[in-house]
Structure formats: structure tokens, C-alpha cells
């Protein structure tokens, strides 16, 4: 049961208008945002930050950003965000093969050297304590420019916020996210867990 009950989607017109962004990324407005709108300034600031972080300015694709978000969320143990990010990665072109092989990225030919560097960075940056070292930094800089590194770390940091929000709130998973978790995360030990009604 969630710590705080999400409000209806039409509880705040400004939040509702901004939240249409999630119809593209997920196909629905997440309950996390519906909970945040109990303080509309937080909801609006979060949606605008999310849009800015997920906007593409360099070579980091929408699918790659969602896979980075997935690895970050899995590393911190947030089942809510794992389901959301894997669903969004699929919606942005992630093949079943790539999604199923994400935890074998180090050995898999499905992922480029640049992706592997970004994924290693995601795992190290989302660890507590932080595990980013000179080797990870050097490898990341071989493949991505400074603006792209800012985009990648923006995703990791955004999901750091979301992981803590949704795990602490026990945010209820939406049907679409549950379906994504149950069908796309079969190679992991993913489960709905505390994110149920």
C-alpha cells in the first residue's frame, strides 16, 4: 500500500498539461507524478527536469537513456522504476534481444563499446558509495563528449531521485508497467513487491 495516495490526473490543470509528456514515454501518467502533485510545484519542477534530461542533444539516444535508467534503478533495487524504464526503452525502439541481454552487456555484441562505457558508468555512479573511478572516467571520455556525459549523468541522477521517491512511497505500479515487468524482465528476479494496491 502506498505511503501517499496519488491524486486524480485532473487534480491540477498545469500538472495535467505538463504530464502529457508521459503519454509518449510510457503511455500513461505515472503514479509517482500523481503523488507529487500534492505539492504542484514539485510535480511541475520534476516534469520539466525529466523533459530536459530526456531531451536528446548529442548521440545519446532515447532508448539508451532508458537503458541507463533501468540499470540505475535495478542497481538501487527500485522495482517501480525498473518496470517503467524497461517499458520506455521498448517504446523507444529497444529490441527484445537488447532488453533481454542488458545484464550481459559487457560480453554482448548487441551493445557498442560506447554503450558499455555508459552502462559501466551508470552502475558505478548509482552505487553507494559512489564507485566511479579513473578507469571508468577515462573509458567514458573515450566514447562520449562532455555534453553527452552531462546527459548520461543527468539520467543517472534523475533516477536516483525517482528510485528513492518510489521505493520510499511504495508507489503503486500501473497495469502497463506491471505487464512490462512481467514480460520484459523475465531474465531477472523482478517482481511487483511493495508497489501494489
N, C-alpha and C positions, 0 to 999 in steps of 0.2 A: 504494500500500500504506500502511495507517495506521501512524502512529508508534507507537501503543499499541493493542493488540488489545482490543476490547470483551469484557467478561466476559458469561457467560450471564445471562439475565434473572433467574434464581433464585439468583444468587450471594450476594445479601444480602436477607434477608426484609423488612427495613424499607424498603430502597430499592425492592424489588419492589412492596410495598403502596403506597408513595407514587407510583410510576411509572404506576399505573393511570390517573392524570390524563391521560397522553398518549394513551391509547386513545380518549378523546373528541376530543382536538385533532387527532391525526394518524392514529389507527387502529393504532398500533404504538408501542413504546417506542424512542426514538431511540438510535442507537449512541453518540451523544455522552454520554448518561446512563450507558449500559452501560460506557463507558470511565471516566467519573468515579467509578463505584462501586469502582474500585481503591482509592479513598480514600472510604469510605462517608459520612463527614461532609461532604465536598464535594458528593457526589451528593444527599444529603438537603437540605443548605442550598440548593443550586441548584433543586431541585424545589419547595421551599417558596417561594423567591423568585419562581420562574416562576409559580406559582399566585397569589401575591399581586399580581404585576404584571399578570397577565392577567384578574384579577377585575374586574368592572365595578361602579363606584360612581357614575358620572356618565353623561354622554351618549356617551362613547367606547365604541363597540360592539366586540364580539369580532372582527368582520370588519375594522373599521377598524384595530384594534390589529395584526392580522396583516398588513395592507397597509403599515402603518408599519414593521413588522419587515422586510417584503420590501424596501421602499425603502432602509432602513438597510443591509440585507445586500447588496443589489445595489450600493449606493454604495461599500461597502468591498470588494466583489469576492468574497464568500463564496458559492460555488455551492451548498454544502451547505445553508446557511440560506435561500437563495433558494427552493430546491425545497420545503423544509419550510414556509416562511411562505406561499407561494402555495397549497400544498395545504391548509393550515389555513384560509386566507382563503376558499377554495372551500367547505370543510366548514362554515364559519360563515356561509354564505349569499352569498358573493361570486359575482355572475353572471359568465358567460363574457365578457360585454361589458365589465364593470368591470375584470376581471382583465386582459383584452387591452389595455385603454386606460390602464392605470396610468401609463405613461410619458408619456401625453398629458394627464395630469390638469389641467395649467394651462389648457388650451383646452377640455377636455371638459365637456359638460353633465351627464355621468354622476356628477360629483363636486360636492358643495356647496362653498360658499366656506369653511366651517369645515374641511372635509376638506382643501381645497387649502392652507389655512394650516398645518394639522398636517403635511401632506406636505412642504411647504417647510421647516418646522422640522426634520423628520426628516432631510432631505438635508443641511441646514446643520449640525445637531448631530452627524451621523455623519461629517462631513468632517474631514480632518486637514490643516492646523489647523482648529479649530472655526470655522465661518462664520456662527454666529448673530449677527445684528446688531440694531440698534434697530428697523429696519423689520420684520424677521421677528418680533421680540418683540411689537411693537405689533399686528401683524396677528393673531398667535396669541391675544393677550389680548382682541381684539375678539370672538372667537368661542368661546373656552373659558375657564372659570373656573380658579382657581388649583389646585383639586384635580384637575381634568381635565388641566391642563398637567403636573402631577406624574405622572399616569397615562401620558400620552404620552411624557414623558421617561423614565419607568421602562421602557417598551417599547424605546425607542432604546438606552438604557444596557444593558438585558438582552441585546439583540442585539449590542451592541458586545463584550460578554463572549463570547457564543457565536460570533461571527464570528472572533474571534481564536483561540478554543479549536478550532473545527472546521477552520479553514484551517491552523493550525499542526500539528494532529494528522493532517491529511488523513483525517478521519473518513470511513469508508465509508458511502456513501449506501445507504439501504434501497430495496427494489424499489418500494414505494409512492411514495417521494419521487422516484425516477428517473422513474417514469411521470408524476407531476405535472409535473416539469420539462420532460419531452419533449412533453407535451400542452398545458400551460398557459403555457409560456414561449416559444412559437414566434415571438413578435414581438421577442424579444431574442436575444442571442448566447449564451444559456445552454448549458452542457454539463456533463457529469459531471466532467470534468477529473481532478484527482488523487484524487477521492473514490470510487475504485473499489477492488475487491478486489485 
